[in-house]
Amino acid sequence: MASANGLHFKPVIEDTRHLLVPVIALYEVHKRLSRNLPVEIVARCLEVMRLGRVLELTDARAVAASITASAHNLALADAAMYSMAQEHNATLWTQDIDYQGLPGVNYIAKCG
């Protein structure tokens, strides 16, 4: 079941021409969804994510993520996704409070 916040994210996800998906986001989404959803639904969600441009974690991006992690006190996955968004001058859309207040982030608090 989608959350009420799905309405905020739906247009962004559906704009696959502009959607950037850090490969580590696939990991994070799979990890979270596979706890409670059937394998088929998780696979469909990942397929939708793959409609966007999947960004690999290269050596240069790993170093940029390390710098970002230090500057903003972020964990590896969060720093990698944020630094990739910054690299592409893209807005990072998230419900993760760790990003709240960072430039270039559209943070929407989780419902309920």
C-alpha positions, -999 to +999 in steps of 0.1 A: +000+000+000+014+034-010+017+061+016-001+095+014+033+109+004+032+089-027+013+117-043+043+140-038+068+115-053+046+101-082+053+129-107+090+128-100+093+090-104+071+090-136+093+116-152+118+089-163+135+112-188+149+132-159+149+105-132+184+097-118+187+066-097+220+060-078+226+022-079+228+023-041+192+035-040+183+002-056+200-016-027+183+006-001+148+002-016+152-035-021+164-039+015+135-019+030+107-033+007+118-070+009+111-070+046+074-067+042+064-073+005+064-103-018+093-107-041+072-100-072+062-066-059+097-057-049+109-067-084+083-044-100+093-015-079+129-019-089+119-022-125+102+012-123+133+027-107+154+012-136+133+032-161+154+062-150+191+066-156+210+043-131+241+060-118+270+036-109+292+042-078+325+048-095+359+054-077+355+092-082+320+091-069+331+071-038+357+098-030+330+125-035+307+106-012+334+105+014+339+142+012+301+147+014+298+123+044+324+143+063+308+177+054+273+167+063+277+139+088+260+114+065+263+076+062+278+061+031+246+054+012+231+088+021+264+106+012+267+087-021+231+095-032+234+132-021+268+137-038+255+121-071+225+145-070+248+174-065+271+162-093+241+164-117+226+196-102+195+175-095+170+177-066+171+148-042+136+139-032+134+120+001+116+112+033+149+105+051+153+131+079+191+129+076+188+151+045+165+177+060+178+212+055+205+203+030+206+224-002+192+207-033+169+184-012+132+182-013+125+166+021+090+154+029+084+141+063+070+105+066+033+102+072+021+085+103 
